[in-house]
Amino acid sequence: SLSAASLVIEGKEQSGAMITARHAMAQNRPVYALPGNVDSPGSAAAHLLLRSGARLLTSADDVVRDLEDSYLGILNPFAMAASEAVEMEPVLRRLSLVG
């Protein structure tokens, strides 16, 4: 796997999502699952992964908190050096999150 972590949202028990998740786990990379309805065939992979030790994804903060030590300054703009920091106020203004 070339990624720092994997996220499974949908897939059957025998699917490419499960193959990818197994490879990530074998490489000690975090695997996250965002489960859907328990009775949906498309949710089987996420539910199986949660039973197998995948992390429940509730928000992007889950990933940032887990990986911030490894990627300090890259994932968390508040942990960056001032010269590398992202100016958050203009971004939040554009998103109408601050006045």
C-alpha positions in Angstrom: 0.0 0.0 0.0 1.3 3.5 -0.8 -1.0 5.3 1.5 -0.5 6.1 5.2 -3.9 4.6 6.0 -6.9 3.0 4.4 -10.6 3.8 4.7 -13.3 1.3 3.8 -16.8 2.7 3.4 -18.5 0.1 1.3 -17.8 -3.4 0.0 -18.8 -7.0 0.3 -17.0 -9.5 2.4 -15.2 -10.7 -0.8 -14.2 -7.5 -2.4 -11.3 -5.4 -3.5 -11.9 -3.2 -0.4 -11.2 -6.2 1.8 -8.1 -7.1 -0.1 -6.7 -3.6 0.2 -7.6 -3.5 3.9 -5.8 -6.8 4.6 -2.7 -5.6 2.8 -2.7 -2.4 4.9 -3.1 -4.3 8.1 -0.3 -6.6 7.1 1.9 -3.5 6.7 0.8 -2.2 10.1 -1.0 0.7 8.5 -4.2 2.0 10.1 -7.4 0.8 8.6 -10.6 2.8 9.2 -14.2 1.7 8.6 -17.3 3.9 8.2 -20.1 1.4 8.6 -23.5 1.6 7.0 -26.7 -0.3 7.7 -26.1 -3.7 9.3 -28.4 -5.5 6.9 -26.9 -3.9 3.7 -24.7 -6.2 1.7 -22.5 -3.2 0.8 -21.8 -2.6 4.5 -20.4 -6.1 5.1 -16.8 -5.2 4.6 -16.8 -2.2 7.0 -18.6 -4.3 9.7 -16.2 -7.2 9.3 -13.2 -4.9 9.5 -14.5 -3.3 12.7 -14.8 -6.8 14.2 -11.2 -7.5 13.1 -9.7 -4.4 14.7 -10.2 -1.6 12.2 -10.8 1.8 13.7 -14.2 3.4 13.6 -14.2 6.6 11.6 -16.4 9.3 13.1 -14.7 12.3 11.6 -11.5 13.5 9.8 -10.2 14.3 13.3 -9.9 10.6 14.0 -7.3 10.2 11.2 -5.5 13.5 12.1 -5.2 12.5 15.8 -3.9 9.0 14.9 -1.3 10.2 12.3 -0.3 13.6 13.6 2.9 12.3 15.3 4.1 10.6 12.1 3.2 13.6 9.9 3.6 16.5 12.3 3.1 19.8 10.5 1.7 18.1 7.4 -1.7 17.0 8.6 -2.3 19.5 11.4 -2.0 23.1 10.3 -1.9 24.3 14.0 1.2 22.2 14.6 3.2 23.7 11.7 6.0 26.2 12.0 4.7 29.7 11.4 6.4 29.9 8.0 4.6 26.7 6.8 1.2 27.3 8.5 -2.0 27.5 6.5 -3.8 30.8 7.0 -7.1 29.3 8.4 -9.2 32.4 8.8 -9.5 33.1 5.0 -10.4 29.5 4.4 -13.0 29.5 7.2 -14.4 32.8 5.9 -14.9 31.3 2.4 -16.7 28.4 4.1 -18.8 30.8 6.1 -17.6 29.4 9.4 -16.5 32.7 10.8 -17.8 36.2 10.4 
